[in-house]
């Protein structure tokens, strides 16, 4: 307050001596300077505290924003790393499935061939047994028929005494002796 009084006194002396001209612009300048000086002295501390509070709030807000951004970026990086590992795991799974598929198809081919061979072998064995039994049956039937024919021939030779039958019997005996 003392400074204002000294400043006002000096200004009045300078104006009274006509060193400083007192006109509207000068009065406006003096009023403005006085207003600013009074404003800064009276509410300067309050404005400073308010500006400090706002600066602190802005600082905290920016710090929180950067922390959230950092957390978000770390989460995104972790997600991308997990996604990369997921892609890598799917590539490994693809390779294993391809190997498994080729192995199974190769083994399946061998398995099916072996299965068909076993089935075919069983069918061939069955067919061979059937042929053996059929040939035995046919041989028995032929022997039975031949026995009947031989016994009929012997019966006709003994009963009918046809010369053609006797001749055929002798020819058959001769051929038999020649073979032995």
Rosetta constraint file for C-alpha pairs under 8 A:
AtomPair CA 1 CA 5 HARMONIC 6.52 0.50
AtomPair CA 2 CA 6 HARMONIC 6.25 0.50
AtomPair CA 3 CA 7 HARMONIC 5.98 0.50
AtomPair CA 4 CA 8 HARMONIC 5.89 0.50
AtomPair CA 5 CA 9 HARMONIC 6.01 0.50
AtomPair CA 6 CA 10 HARMONIC 6.15 0.50
AtomPair CA 7 CA 11 HARMONIC 6.11 0.50
AtomPair CA 8 CA 12 HARMONIC 6.15 0.50
AtomPair CA 9 CA 13 HARMONIC 6.24 0.50
AtomPair CA 10 CA 14 HARMONIC 6.18 0.50
AtomPair CA 11 CA 15 HARMONIC 6.09 0.50
AtomPair CA 12 CA 16 HARMONIC 6.01 0.50
AtomPair CA 13 CA 17 HARMONIC 6.17 0.50
AtomPair CA 14 CA 18 HARMONIC 6.23 0.50
AtomPair CA 14 CA 19 HARMONIC 5.23 0.50
AtomPair CA 14 CA 20 HARMONIC 5.69 0.50
AtomPair CA 15 CA 19 HARMONIC 5.93 0.50
AtomPair CA 15 CA 20 HARMONIC 5.01 0.50
AtomPair CA 15 CA 21 HARMONIC 6.28 0.50
AtomPair CA 15 CA 22 HARMONIC 6.54 0.50
AtomPair CA 21 CA 26 HARMONIC 7.65 0.50
AtomPair CA 22 CA 26 HARMONIC 6.03 0.50
AtomPair CA 22 CA 27 HARMONIC 6.79 0.50
AtomPair CA 23 CA 27 HARMONIC 6.23 0.50
AtomPair CA 24 CA 28 HARMONIC 6.05 0.50
AtomPair CA 25 CA 29 HARMONIC 6.05 0.50
AtomPair CA 26 CA 30 HARMONIC 6.06 0.50
AtomPair CA 27 CA 31 HARMONIC 6.05 0.50
AtomPair CA 28 CA 32 HARMONIC 5.99 0.50
AtomPair CA 29 CA 33 HARMONIC 6.06 0.50
AtomPair CA 30 CA 34 HARMONIC 6.02 0.50
AtomPair CA 31 CA 35 HARMONIC 5.93 0.50
AtomPair CA 32 CA 36 HARMONIC 6.07 0.50
AtomPair CA 33 CA 37 HARMONIC 5.99 0.50
AtomPair CA 34 CA 38 HARMONIC 6.00 0.50
AtomPair CA 35 CA 39 HARMONIC 5.88 0.50
AtomPair CA 36 CA 40 HARMONIC 5.94 0.50
AtomPair CA 37 CA 41 HARMONIC 6.07 0.50
AtomPair CA 38 CA 42 HARMONIC 5.91 0.50
AtomPair CA 39 CA 43 HARMONIC 5.64 0.50
AtomPair CA 39 CA 44 HARMONIC 6.59 0.50
AtomPair CA 40 CA 44 HARMONIC 4.25 0.50
AtomPair CA 40 CA 45 HARMONIC 7.80 0.50
AtomPair CA 41 CA 45 HARMONIC 7.69 0.50
AtomPair CA 43 CA 47 HARMONIC 6.08 0.50
AtomPair CA 44 CA 48 HARMONIC 5.90 0.50
AtomPair CA 45 CA 49 HARMONIC 6.08 0.50
AtomPair CA 46 CA 50 HARMONIC 6.06 0.50
AtomPair CA 47 CA 51 HARMONIC 5.93 0.50
AtomPair CA 48 CA 52 HARMONIC 5.92 0.50
AtomPair CA 49 CA 53 HARMONIC 5.98 0.50
AtomPair CA 50 CA 54 HARMONIC 6.09 0.50
AtomPair CA 51 CA 55 HARMONIC 5.93 0.50
AtomPair CA 52 CA 56 HARMONIC 5.94 0.50
AtomPair CA 53 CA 57 HARMONIC 6.00 0.50
AtomPair CA 54 CA 58 HARMONIC 6.00 0.50
AtomPair CA 55 CA 59 HARMONIC 5.91 0.50
AtomPair CA 56 CA 60 HARMONIC 5.99 0.50
AtomPair CA 57 CA 61 HARMONIC 5.91 0.50
AtomPair CA 58 CA 62 HARMONIC 5.97 0.50
AtomPair CA 59 CA 63 HARMONIC 5.98 0.50
AtomPair CA 60 CA 64 HARMONIC 5.96 0.50
AtomPair CA 61 CA 65 HARMONIC 5.98 0.50
AtomPair CA 62 CA 66 HARMONIC 5.97 0.50
AtomPair CA 63 CA 67 HARMONIC 6.02 0.50
AtomPair CA 64 CA 68 HARMONIC 6.00 0.50
AtomPair CA 65 CA 69 HARMONIC 5.96 0.50
AtomPair CA 66 CA 70 HARMONIC 5.91 0.50
AtomPair CA 67 CA 71 HARMONIC 6.06 0.50
AtomPair CA 68 CA 72 HARMONIC 5.94 0.50
AtomPair CA 69 CA 73 HARMONIC 5.95 0.50
AtomPair CA 70 CA 74 HARMONIC 6.04 0.50
AtomPair CA 71 CA 75 HARMONIC 6.06 0.50
AtomPair CA 72 CA 76 HARMONIC 6.03 0.50
AtomPair CA 73 CA 77 HARMONIC 5.95 0.50
AtomPair CA 74 CA 78 HARMONIC 6.00 0.50
AtomPair CA 75 CA 79 HARMONIC 6.01 0.50
AtomPair CA 76 CA 80 HARMONIC 6.04 0.50
AtomPair CA 77 CA 81 HARMONIC 6.05 0.50
AtomPair CA 78 CA 82 HARMONIC 6.00 0.50
AtomPair CA 79 CA 83 HARMONIC 5.92 0.50
AtomPair CA 80 CA 84 HARMONIC 5.97 0.50
AtomPair CA 81 CA 85 HARMONIC 6.11 0.50
AtomPair CA 82 CA 86 HARMONIC 5.90 0.50
AtomPair CA 83 CA 87 HARMONIC 6.04 0.50
AtomPair CA 84 CA 88 HARMONIC 6.11 0.50
AtomPair CA 85 CA 89 HARMONIC 5.96 0.50
AtomPair CA 86 CA 90 HARMONIC 6.09 0.50
AtomPair CA 87 CA 91 HARMONIC 6.16 0.50
AtomPair CA 88 CA 92 HARMONIC 6.23 0.50
AtomPair CA 89 CA 93 HARMONIC 6.04 0.50
AtomPair CA 90 CA 94 HARMONIC 5.99 0.50
AtomPair CA 91 CA 95 HARMONIC 6.26 0.50
AtomPair CA 92 CA 96 HARMONIC 6.15 0.50
AtomPair CA 93 CA 97 HARMONIC 5.98 0.50
AtomPair CA 94 CA 98 HARMONIC 6.06 0.50
AtomPair CA 95 CA 99 HARMONIC 6.17 0.50
AtomPair CA 96 CA 100 HARMONIC 5.95 0.50
AtomPair CA 97 CA 101 HARMONIC 5.82 0.50
AtomPair CA 98 CA 102 HARMONIC 6.08 0.50
AtomPair CA 99 CA 103 HARMONIC 6.00 0.50
AtomPair CA 100 CA 104 HARMONIC 5.88 0.50
AtomPair CA 101 CA 105 HARMONIC 5.95 0.50
AtomPair CA 102 CA 106 HARMONIC 6.01 0.50
AtomPair CA 103 CA 107 HARMONIC 5.98 0.50
AtomPair CA 104 CA 108 HARMONIC 5.62 0.50
AtomPair CA 105 CA 109 HARMONIC 6.04 0.50
AtomPair CA 106 CA 110 HARMONIC 6.50 0.50
AtomPair CA 107 CA 111 HARMONIC 5.92 0.50
AtomPair CA 108 CA 112 HARMONIC 5.91 0.50
AtomPair CA 109 CA 113 HARMONIC 6.12 0.50
AtomPair CA 110 CA 114 HARMONIC 6.05 0.50
AtomPair CA 111 CA 115 HARMONIC 5.96 0.50
AtomPair CA 112 CA 116 HARMONIC 5.98 0.50
AtomPair CA 113 CA 117 HARMONIC 5.97 0.50
AtomPair CA 114 CA 118 HARMONIC 6.03 0.50
AtomPair CA 115 CA 119 HARMONIC 6.07 0.50
AtomPair CA 116 CA 120 HARMONIC 5.80 0.50
AtomPair CA 117 CA 121 HARMONIC 5.79 0.50
AtomPair CA 118 CA 122 HARMONIC 6.08 0.50
AtomPair CA 119 CA 123 HARMONIC 6.17 0.50
AtomPair CA 120 CA 124 HARMONIC 6.00 0.50
AtomPair CA 121 CA 125 HARMONIC 6.06 0.50
AtomPair CA 122 CA 126 HARMONIC 6.05 0.50
AtomPair CA 123 CA 127 HARMONIC 5.96 0.50
AtomPair CA 124 CA 128 HARMONIC 5.90 0.50
AtomPair CA 125 CA 129 HARMONIC 6.11 0.50
AtomPair CA 126 CA 130 HARMONIC 6.01 0.50
AtomPair CA 127 CA 131 HARMONIC 5.96 0.50
AtomPair CA 128 CA 132 HARMONIC 6.08 0.50
AtomPair CA 129 CA 133 HARMONIC 6.06 0.50
AtomPair CA 130 CA 134 HARMONIC 5.88 0.50
AtomPair CA 131 CA 135 HARMONIC 5.82 0.50
AtomPair CA 132 CA 136 HARMONIC 6.04 0.50
AtomPair CA 133 CA 137 HARMONIC 5.98 0.50
AtomPair CA 134 CA 138 HARMONIC 5.90 0.50
AtomPair CA 135 CA 139 HARMONIC 5.84 0.50
AtomPair CA 136 CA 140 HARMONIC 6.03 0.50
AtomPair CA 137 CA 141 HARMONIC 6.08 0.50
AtomPair CA 138 CA 142 HARMONIC 5.92 0.50
AtomPair CA 139 CA 143 HARMONIC 5.93 0.50
AtomPair CA 140 CA 144 HARMONIC 5.95 0.50
AtomPair CA 141 CA 145 HARMONIC 6.04 0.50
AtomPair CA 142 CA 146 HARMONIC 5.87 0.50
AtomPair CA 143 CA 147 HARMONIC 5.87 0.50
AtomPair CA 144 CA 148 HARMONIC 6.19 0.50
AtomPair CA 145 CA 149 HARMONIC 6.06 0.50
AtomPair CA 146 CA 150 HARMONIC 5.86 0.50
AtomPair CA 147 CA 151 HARMONIC 5.89 0.50
AtomPair CA 148 CA 152 HARMONIC 5.89 0.50
AtomPair CA 149 CA 153 HARMONIC 5.87 0.50
AtomPair CA 150 CA 154 HARMONIC 5.98 0.50
AtomPair CA 151 CA 155 HARMONIC 5.91 0.50
AtomPair CA 152 CA 156 HARMONIC 5.94 0.50
AtomPair CA 153 CA 157 HARMONIC 6.00 0.50
AtomPair CA 153 CA 165 HARMONIC 7.96 0.50
AtomPair CA 154 CA 158 HARMONIC 6.08 0.50
AtomPair CA 155 CA 159 HARMONIC 5.79 0.50
AtomPair CA 155 CA 160 HARMONIC 7.96 0.50
AtomPair CA 156 CA 160 HARMONIC 5.24 0.50
AtomPair CA 156 CA 161 HARMONIC 6.93 0.50
AtomPair CA 156 CA 162 HARMONIC 7.85 0.50
AtomPair CA 156 CA 165 HARMONIC 7.95 0.50
AtomPair CA 157 CA 161 HARMONIC 5.12 0.50
AtomPair CA 157 CA 162 HARMONIC 6.71 0.50
AtomPair CA 157 CA 165 HARMONIC 6.40 0.50
AtomPair CA 157 CA 166 HARMONIC 6.63 0.50
AtomPair CA 161 CA 165 HARMONIC 7.55 0.50
AtomPair CA 161 CA 166 HARMONIC 7.31 0.50
AtomPair CA 162 CA 166 HARMONIC 6.50 0.50
AtomPair CA 163 CA 167 HARMONIC 6.13 0.50
AtomPair CA 164 CA 168 HARMONIC 6.17 0.50
AtomPair CA 165 CA 169 HARMONIC 6.07 0.50
AtomPair CA 166 CA 170 HARMONIC 6.28 0.50
AtomPair CA 167 CA 171 HARMONIC 6.23 0.50
AtomPair CA 168 CA 172 HARMONIC 6.10 0.50
AtomPair CA 169 CA 173 HARMONIC 6.24 0.50
AtomPair CA 170 CA 174 HARMONIC 6.15 0.50
AtomPair CA 171 CA 175 HARMONIC 6.20 0.50
AtomPair CA 172 CA 176 HARMONIC 6.13 0.50
AtomPair CA 173 CA 177 HARMONIC 6.23 0.50
AtomPair CA 174 CA 178 HARMONIC 6.21 0.50
AtomPair CA 175 CA 179 HARMONIC 6.31 0.50
AtomPair CA 176 CA 180 HARMONIC 6.46 0.50
